[in-house]
Amino acid sequence: MVYISITGQTPEQEDEKPNGHVEPDSTVDVVVESGEEKREEWDNYFDFILSCIGYAVGLGNVWRFPYLCYENGGGAFLLPYIIMLLACGLPLFFMELSFGQFASKGTVSVWNISPLFRGVGIGMLIPSALVAIYYNVIIAWTVYYAFKSFSFPNLPWISCNNTWNTDKCYDDFLNTTRTIGLNRTEYVRATEEFWIYNVHGLTDSFGDFGGMNWHLLGCLAASWTVVYLCLIKGVKSAGKVVYFTAVFPYVVLVILFFRAVTLPGAGDGVAFYIIPKFADILSIRPWRAAATQIFYSLGISFGGLMTFASYNKFHNNCYRDAIIVAFTNCGTSIFAGFVIFSTIGFMAHSSGLKVEEVVASGPGLAFIAYPEALAKLPGAQFWSFIFFVMLFTLGLDSEFATIETVVTAIVDELPPHRKWWKPYITLTSCIVGFLSGILIVTKNGLYTFTLINDYSAGFSLMVIAATYSLVISWVYGLDRFCKDIECMIGFKPGLYWRICWSVVIPVLLAVIILLSFVFYTRGRYGDYIFPATAEVFGWIMTLASFLAIPGYMVYALIYLADHDTILERVKFLMKPNREWGPLLNVNRKEAGYPEIVSSVDNRASEKKLPDEVKYNKGYDDVDFRNGDTARDQRGRLDSRDSGSTRASSVFMTIDQERERRQRQRHGSDGRRTSASSRHMSDGGEDGRGRIMSHDGRSTGRSSATVDMPDLMGERRRQRYRHMSEDLTPPPSPTFTNITDKSYI
């Protein structure tokens, strides 16, 4: 018998668990200590896994994947797509899930791992916000089609006897056109004319505004209302909705598949889909399109995966989840491709055209090919309604994730007493999204939609992914990251994951980005090429997310680091700060991170501070020593008496650290304080600014360079002096071996 394990371990290895390790699927509740920040969690595992599947399996699988296949030669796109999944998609998917789950933070706050690169998290929010705006426009289209499905006796998009039809309209049911003698290449199918002239009233150019499509505006308002109502309670409410929205689409797709493959000419469409043209594979276009679709479909670099994973239990098996969701998502895309290309083959057969000539490529392909197939089913109105409800649910799942990503990133940056603002931030985000989407429901909105789709989530996503892959692998350290993962799931990622994270992904994405510039082509919708003004608008969207990375670096180097040289500031900001690590103290102990004492417990914890503190270079070398207290080999603070020592009362953010240094250099009124005003007997400073110990001997270090929390300040010593009589005040701390500006 062959033993297959999702963890990649033998049965003997799986039976062996490290001391203190909790099973990944353990239902043991973690006790939140008094004063600790309590974060939302999924009610159960299936809430999370279905939400991830719903997020990954979205409209992109049904409309974006087929039209990219159609644009890039069918099979010539499918082969690069599979390669990009294994080389980039799956490893990055696992990295983002484990990254967010370990820290239990949103896309911005999670970059406590290396504060210099916090701009990566901000850069993720920009494409997420842009996609959230136009994604709900697609949902609005599905709402309109669903309402139109109740037209009797025939669906409105199958005939040429409507006011919006042109003389070139081809009626597939009657096999006739409105004008006799037209060449077949001039035909425009009734479904395509409904899409262009009825749904959008499309103008001739990008600059021709044309007015508002009021029917789409109403559908857009309805879509945003549903999104807000589903997210009003965060992941608690969204996690319940996905039980229907994530499962229902598969039922409809299976029904459509069996109908589509039985249509005449379906084999021609399937052959176009699966047989690659090797001449097309040698060009950069299908590779770039495949990479973009992997990122778009799996949700990589959008921040949604980190956000969803941050609500997981600490020991959830994110390794297993990454494999399940990634392959489910890509399998759905390929399966949906069979459905739509079977339909396109039928359309080509009935019109006498080649498969690649039958419909105009573009985002509306799914709104042209699918409706025509549905019209041929018995009870067409019912199946049409069910299909567009399916598209609606597919869109909702992904929209939940993009909005929740933006909202969580904002809320995580708020102080604890402001967390209750989340429902209002969600409402504000939905209102802003609706107002921004109005531009896309005008009569030239389809051009704007195509422009945002092409430029908002392509090049920038690959830059972001390459950056955070390099930072985690080479700045934070691949071994450290793998140990963090081991603490969560019980084993370290294998060689395949390590090579992909550290070498394959950065190199492959760099090559694709470079070649994309070399072989750059202007954006277009069908045969219409966008003007230069539209190109500028598109590149602004692309560069906005990319430039957030160096932009934040400049800001951090100027305002968040108080060091003499640029090199010192860079080193300071590249190291993890004190808030990096698991959220709960019980998990921090297990992972080897010092505990965090919240502001609620700060006053009590000050009485437990060690008498002697030693700071060496870097986060890993912080050492608290007080008699029976020492640091073990994993970096945890262990006490021989009580088991552990709370050390996080000396934890502070970069801003707090900067303010502390200013207080050391200046008095409370902003003026320099003299040495005579300090209590030299308690370890103050002499006239030259040197730190003095209890016996008055100088340590030779200036207070301006002491890299310590405010343990030696006058306010802290006064507090010790005024403690109750039953508590013996500890002596003022003596500082030794203090290095200059090494704290983070």
Order of alpha helices (4+ residues) and beta strands (2+ residues): alpha-alpha-alpha-alpha-alpha-alpha-beta-beta-beta-alpha-alpha-alpha-alpha-alpha-alpha-alpha-alpha-alpha-alpha-alpha-alpha-alpha-alpha-alpha-alpha-alpha-beta-beta-alpha-alpha-alpha-alpha-beta-beta-beta-beta-alpha-beta-beta-alpha-beta
